[in-house]
Amino acid sequence: MTQGKDINREIERTLASLDGVQRAEPDGFFFTRLRARMLRKEPVDGWDRLIAVITRPAIAFTAIALILGLNGTLAITQWKPSERTEQASLQQAFADEYALGINTFYDIEKNDPQ
């Protein structure tokens, strides 16, 4: 029963704190700044338009996600050995095993053991 009384007391305190509340009013120059912003012309220069489009949050986040996705994809493909690299390393191992990289030339016509 005491919980119900405590809750009611808290409700009364909260409602009493709202007695002196007044309506919020804007600053004196708010409407002047609002009117100036509404009358401002659209950007005329091509670069201004491009910057206005690029800085929109939806486009900026999409571009960042695309760049990060491409970066991650390229990083993963660089870490994973490709088939050509694997095949080249196998060929090199075969050549090393059978000493195919060593070129030995014998002069058969020369009989002088000098």
N, CA, C and O of each residue as an XYZ file, in Angstrom:
456
protein
N       0.811     -1.190      0.000
C       0.000      0.000      0.000
C       0.861      1.264      0.000
O       0.480      2.285     -0.572
N       2.016      1.182      0.643
C       2.874      2.359      0.696
C       3.447      2.678     -0.687
O       3.751      3.833     -0.983
N       3.593      1.658     -1.528
C       4.103      1.915     -2.877
C       3.119      2.766     -3.665
O       3.528      3.664     -4.401
N       1.836      2.498     -3.521
C       0.811      3.284     -4.211
C       0.821      4.726     -3.750
O       0.649      5.633     -4.564
N       1.022      4.961     -2.449
C       1.071      6.322     -1.917
C       2.323      7.043     -2.415
O       2.274      8.226     -2.752
N       3.457      6.314     -2.459
C       4.700      6.907     -2.959
C       4.570      7.287     -4.423
O       5.043      8.344     -4.841
N       3.932      6.430     -5.196
C       3.759      6.714     -6.625
C       2.853      7.929     -6.802
O       3.137      8.799     -7.625
N       1.778      7.994     -6.046
C       0.873      9.138     -6.142
C       1.570     10.427     -5.733
O       1.353     11.472     -6.347
N       2.399     10.364     -4.707
C       3.128     11.536     -4.249
C       4.094     12.016     -5.332
O       4.224     13.219     -5.561
N       4.773     11.077     -6.000
C       5.699     11.437     -7.085
C       4.943     12.047     -8.265
O       5.421     12.997     -8.886
N       3.786     11.514     -8.569
C       2.971     12.066     -9.664
C       2.564     13.496     -9.342
O       2.622     14.365    -10.213
N       2.152     13.755     -8.102
C       1.752     15.107     -7.689
C       2.932     16.073     -7.760
O       2.767     17.221     -8.172
N       4.119     15.620     -7.364
C       5.311     16.468     -7.442
C       5.632     16.823     -8.888
O       5.958     17.967     -9.205
N       5.533     15.823     -9.758
C       5.842     16.053    -11.170
C       4.857     17.043    -11.778
O       5.261     17.960    -12.493
N       3.584     16.867    -11.503
C       2.583     17.786    -12.043
C       2.732     19.185    -11.456
O       2.479     20.171    -12.148
N       3.138     19.288    -10.198
C       3.340     20.597     -9.567
C       4.528     21.320    -10.196
O       4.531     22.548    -10.276
N       5.528     20.578    -10.639
C       6.691     21.226    -11.246
C       6.357     21.823    -12.612
O       7.094     22.679    -13.101
N       5.265     21.390    -13.234
C       4.869     21.901    -14.538
C       3.970     23.131    -14.447
O       3.566     23.667    -15.479
N       3.644     23.595    -13.228
C       2.727     24.719    -13.079
C       3.292     26.021    -13.646
O       2.534     26.795    -14.231
N       4.559     26.286    -13.503
C       5.136     27.557    -13.947
C       5.667     27.529    -15.372
O       6.382     28.449    -15.771
N       5.347     26.523    -16.136
C       5.893     26.394    -17.488
C       5.192     27.370    -18.419
O       3.970     27.514    -18.389
N       6.006     28.051    -19.262
C       5.463     28.971    -20.256
C       5.788     28.453    -21.649
O       6.658     27.601    -21.826
N       5.081     28.978    -22.618
C       5.288     28.581    -24.000
C       6.653     29.090    -24.484
O       7.031     30.229    -24.208
N       7.378     28.244    -25.200
C       8.694     28.627    -25.709
C       8.517     29.603    -26.870
O       7.654     29.417    -27.728
N       9.350     30.647    -26.883
C       9.283     31.648    -27.947
C      10.632     31.726    -28.641
O      11.674     31.590    -28.000
N      10.615     31.947    -29.966
C      11.882     32.030    -30.691
C      12.586     33.352    -30.407
O      12.005     34.295    -29.869
N      13.866     33.382    -30.795
C      14.669     34.588    -30.661
C      14.073     35.696    -31.530
O      13.345     35.404    -32.480
N      14.365     36.943    -31.226
C      13.791     38.064    -31.954
C      14.134     38.077    -33.435
O      13.318     38.515    -34.246
N      15.324     37.607    -33.808
C      15.750     37.635    -35.204
C      15.504     36.314    -35.931
O      15.971     36.129    -37.055
N      14.779     35.401    -35.299
C      14.547     34.092    -35.914
C      13.801     34.202    -37.238
O      14.204     33.599    -38.233
N      12.734     34.956    -37.251
C      11.926     35.050    -38.466
C      12.663     35.796    -39.581
O      12.465     35.503    -40.760
N      13.509     36.756    -39.210
C      14.310     37.450    -40.217
C      15.289     36.485    -40.876
O      15.434     36.487    -42.099
N      15.956     35.665    -40.078
C      16.896     34.680    -40.629
C      16.166     33.627    -41.450
O      16.664     33.191    -42.487
N      14.980     33.215    -40.988
C      14.185     32.236    -41.729
C      13.773     32.788    -43.091
O      13.875     32.092    -44.101
N      13.312     34.027    -43.121
C      12.901     34.647    -44.385
C      14.101     34.780    -45.328
O      13.961     34.550    -46.529
N      15.274     35.147    -44.808
C      16.468     35.275    -45.651
C      16.861     33.925    -46.224
O      17.272     33.844    -47.381
N      16.746     32.890    -45.454
C      17.079     31.548    -45.949
C      16.090     31.093    -47.011
O      16.476     30.456    -47.992
N      14.822     31.415    -46.821
C      13.815     31.020    -47.806
C      13.971     31.789    -49.111
O      13.667     31.252    -50.176
N      14.436     33.025    -49.055
C      14.598     33.832    -50.260
C      15.947     33.603    -50.948
O      16.171     34.093    -52.055
N      16.821     32.877    -50.309
C      18.138     32.633    -50.900
C      17.972     31.808    -52.165
O      17.177     30.870    -52.207
N      18.732     32.169    -53.196
C      18.630     31.480    -54.478
C      19.423     30.185    -54.446
O      20.329     30.001    -53.633
N      19.051     29.292    -55.358
C      19.767     28.027    -55.506
C      21.167     28.299    -56.049
O      21.385     29.320    -56.701
N      22.115     27.405    -55.790
C      23.461     27.604    -56.320
C      23.443     27.645    -57.844
O      22.775     26.839    -58.492
N      24.186     28.592    -58.402
C      24.203     28.793    -59.847
C      25.348     28.020    -60.480
O      25.186     27.453    -61.560
N      26.478     27.990    -59.840
C      27.675     27.357    -60.385
C      27.523     25.835    -60.387
O      26.869     25.267    -59.512
N      28.128     25.188    -61.370
C      28.067     23.732    -61.459
C      28.731     23.052    -60.280
O      28.256     22.026    -59.792
N      29.844     23.633    -59.819
C      30.556     23.049    -58.684
C      29.706     23.152    -57.425
O      29.699     22.237    -56.602
N      28.995     24.255    -57.274
C      28.128     24.408    -56.102
C      27.020     23.368    -56.106
O      26.681     22.809    -55.063
N      26.458     23.108    -57.276
C      25.421     22.082    -57.375
C      25.993     20.707    -57.046
O      25.377     19.928    -56.319
N      27.178     20.413    -57.588
C      27.813     19.124    -57.322
C      28.080     18.947    -55.832
O      27.813     17.883    -55.272
N      28.599     19.974    -55.201
C      28.875     19.906    -53.766
C      27.578     19.758    -52.983
O      27.531     19.029    -51.992
N      26.514     20.454    -53.425
C      25.228     20.345    -52.739
C      24.680     18.927    -52.836
O      24.067     18.438    -51.886
N      24.890     18.260    -53.969
C      24.391     16.890    -54.133
C      25.247     15.912    -53.342
O      24.720     15.016    -52.684
N      26.565     16.079    -53.404
C      27.478     15.145    -52.743
C      27.333     15.202    -51.227
O      27.467     14.179    -50.556
N      27.066     16.369    -50.687
C      27.010     16.500    -49.226
C      25.691     16.053    -48.623
O      25.516     16.122    -47.407
N      24.767     15.600    -49.442
C      23.535     15.037    -48.887
C      23.893     13.750    -48.148
O      24.691     12.954    -48.643
N      23.314     13.542    -46.980
C      23.703     12.377    -46.169
C      23.507     11.038    -46.868
O      24.354     10.153    -46.745
N      22.425     10.874    -47.586
C      22.172      9.581    -48.236
C      23.240      9.282    -49.282
O      23.711      8.149    -49.385
N      23.614     10.274    -50.042
C      24.620     10.065    -51.089
C      26.001      9.907    -50.462
O      26.788      9.072    -50.907
N      26.301     10.690    -49.446
C      27.610     10.596    -48.799
C      27.799      9.227    -48.150
O      28.855      8.613    -48.304
N      26.786      8.742    -47.425
C      26.905      7.429    -46.778
C      26.996      6.309    -47.803
O      27.734      5.343    -47.609
N      26.246      6.437    -48.896
C      26.310      5.427    -49.950
C      27.690      5.401    -50.589
O      28.239      4.328    -50.838
N      28.250      6.568    -50.855
C      29.583      6.633    -51.459
C      30.635      6.053    -50.523
O      31.523      5.324    -50.964
N      30.542      6.367    -49.250
C      31.510      5.837    -48.286
C      31.387      4.325    -48.192
O      32.396      3.622    -48.149
N      30.150      3.814    -48.160
C      29.947      2.361    -48.095
C      30.488      1.684    -49.351
O      31.077      0.607    -49.266
N      30.294      2.298    -50.506
C      30.804      1.741    -51.762
C      32.327      1.707    -51.766
O      32.926      0.709    -52.167
N      32.945      2.775    -51.329
C      34.414      2.833    -51.291
C      34.967      1.801    -50.310
O      35.937      1.110    -50.621
N      34.359      1.693    -49.130
C      34.833      0.710    -48.161
C      34.617     -0.718    -48.660
O      35.447     -1.595    -48.419
N      33.503     -0.949    -49.353
C      33.249     -2.279    -49.906
C      34.258     -2.655    -50.972
O      34.765     -3.777    -50.979
N      34.558     -1.725    -51.878
C      35.572     -1.990    -52.901
C      36.948     -2.212    -52.275
O      37.695     -3.098    -52.690
N      37.265     -1.411    -51.289
C      38.550     -1.544    -50.612
C      38.669     -2.917    -49.945
O      39.709     -3.567    -50.042
N      37.618     -3.351    -49.277
C      37.631     -4.666    -48.632
C      37.731     -5.789    -49.637
O      38.462     -6.756    -49.420
N      36.998     -5.673    -50.742
C      37.042     -6.700    -51.779
C      38.439     -6.811    -52.375
O      38.954     -7.914    -52.558
N      39.043     -5.682    -52.674
C      40.401     -5.709    -53.231
C      41.406     -6.269    -52.228
O      42.320     -6.999    -52.611
N      41.248     -5.939    -50.971
C      42.164     -6.462    -49.957
C      42.043     -7.974    -49.842
O      43.052     -8.671    -49.731
N      40.829     -8.481    -49.868
C      40.625     -9.930    -49.759
C      41.200    -10.653    -50.974
O      41.825    -11.704    -50.833
N      40.992    -10.097    -52.162
C      41.527    -10.759    -53.358
C      43.044    -10.688    -53.402
O      43.674    -11.563    -53.998
N      43.647     -9.689    -52.798
C      45.108     -9.609    -52.783
C      45.700    -10.586    -51.776
O      46.790    -11.111    -52.001
N      45.009    -10.839    -50.679
C      45.521    -11.770    -49.680
C      45.377    -13.211    -50.127
O      46.201    -14.051    -49.765
N      44.363    -13.511    -50.892
C      44.122    -14.867    -51.354
C      45.031    -15.143    -52.545
O      44.974    -14.410    -53.532
N      45.867    -16.177    -52.481
C      46.752    -16.432    -53.623
C      45.935    -16.867    -54.835
O      45.037    -17.704    -54.739
N      46.268    -16.283    -55.957
C      45.526    -16.612    -57.164
C      46.041    -17.929    -57.738
O      47.080    -18.438    -57.318
N      45.298    -18.474    -58.704
C      45.683    -19.754    -59.304
C      46.987    -19.621    -60.083
O      47.799    -20.546    -60.095
N      47.193    -18.488    -60.727
C      48.421    -18.292    -61.492
C      49.636    -18.284    -60.569
O      50.664    -18.884    -60.884
N      49.520    -17.621    -59.458
C      50.628    -17.582    -58.510
C      50.898    -18.981    -57.976
O      52.052    -19.384    -57.829
N      49.842    -19.711    -57.688
C      49.988    -21.069    -57.183
C      50.644    -21.968    -58.233
O      51.534    -22.756    -57.917
N      50.199    -21.842    -59.474
C      50.748    -22.659    -60.550
C      52.211    -22.291    -60.803
O      53.032    -23.178    -61.035
N      52.547    -21.020    -60.763
C      53.934    -20.597    -60.975
C      54.832    -21.134    -59.865
O      55.963    -21.545    -60.123
N      54.328    -21.132    -58.627
C      55.163    -21.642    -57.536
C      55.349    -23.160    -57.663
O      56.416    -23.678    -57.331
N      54.334    -23.868    -58.134
C      54.481    -25.308    -58.361
C      55.482    -25.594    -59.481
O      56.285    -26.521    -59.375
N      55.434    -24.811    -60.540
C      56.388    -24.986    -61.634
C      57.807    -24.697    -61.159
O      58.746    -25.408    -61.520
N      57.960    -23.663    -60.355
C      59.290    -23.332    -59.842
C      59.794    -24.446    -58.925
O      60.977    -24.784    -58.971
N      58.939    -25.014    -58.107
C      59.343    -26.112    -57.232
C      59.762    -27.327    -58.060
O      60.739    -27.997    -57.723
N      59.037    -27.614    -59.134
C      59.391    -28.726    -60.021
C      60.750    -28.472    -60.680
O      61.586    -29.373    -60.750
N      60.964    -27.252    -61.160
C      62.236    -26.918    -61.809
C      63.386    -27.003    -60.810
O      64.470    -27.464    -61.166
N      63.177    -26.575    -59.587
C      64.222    -26.650    -58.575
C      64.525    -28.104    -58.205
O      65.683    -28.464    -57.990
N      63.497    -28.927    -58.133
C      63.672    -30.325    -57.764
C      64.518    -31.081    -58.780
O      65.374    -31.878    -58.396
N      64.297    -30.849    -60.037
C      65.014    -31.566    -61.092
C      66.146    -30.749    -61.694
O      66.687    -31.121    -62.735
N      66.508    -29.652    -61.065
C      67.621    -28.804    -61.489
C      67.472    -28.403    -62.951
O      68.436    -28.459    -63.715
N      66.299    -28.009    -63.329
C      66.059    -27.609    -64.710
C      66.536    -26.196    -64.983
O      66.619    -25.788    -66.141
N      66.840    -25.469    -63.978
C      67.307    -24.098    -64.163
C      68.796    -24.012    -64.417
O      69.298    -22.942    -64.763
N      69.508    -25.098    -64.257
C      70.963    -25.090    -64.457
C      71.241    -25.473    -65.901
O      70.845    -26.544    -66.358
N      71.917    -24.600    -66.603
C      72.279    -24.868    -67.992
C      73.750    -25.265    -68.043
O      74.631    -24.496    -67.658
N      73.990    -26.438    -68.509
C      75.361    -26.925    -68.645
C      75.630    -27.165    -70.125
O      74.894    -27.884    -70.800
N      76.697    -26.548    -70.611
C      77.054    -26.711    -72.022
C      78.387    -27.463    -72.097
O      79.359    -27.142    -71.413
N      78.379    -28.438    -72.931
C      79.601    -29.197    -73.171
C      80.059    -28.966    -74.584
O      79.263    -28.977    -75.522
N      81.328    -28.758    -74.727
C      81.891    -28.593    -76.069
C      82.371    -29.968    -76.507
O      83.461    -30.399    -76.131
N      81.588    -30.631    -77.272
C      81.871    -32.006    -77.685
C      82.991    -32.066    -78.724
O      83.761    -33.027    -78.728
N      83.102    -31.102    -79.573
C      84.106    -31.129    -80.637
C      85.499    -30.900    -80.118
O      86.461    -31.343    -80.745
N      85.641    -30.255    -79.043
C      86.968    -29.990    -78.486
C      87.427    -31.195    -77.694
O      86.773    -31.602    -76.734
N      88.545    -31.762    -78.091
C      89.039    -32.946    -77.428
C      90.198    -32.653    -76.476
O      90.626    -33.528    -75.724
N      90.693    -31.441    -76.510
C      91.786    -31.068    -75.628
C      91.298    -30.852    -74.222
O      90.436    -30.000    -74.006
N      91.791    -31.562    -73.283
C      91.383    -31.347    -71.902
C      92.202    -30.230    -71.262
O      92.889    -30.473    -70.269
N      92.154    -29.100    -71.764
C      92.945    -27.991    -71.226
C      92.232    -27.279    -70.176
O      92.757    -26.317    -69.616
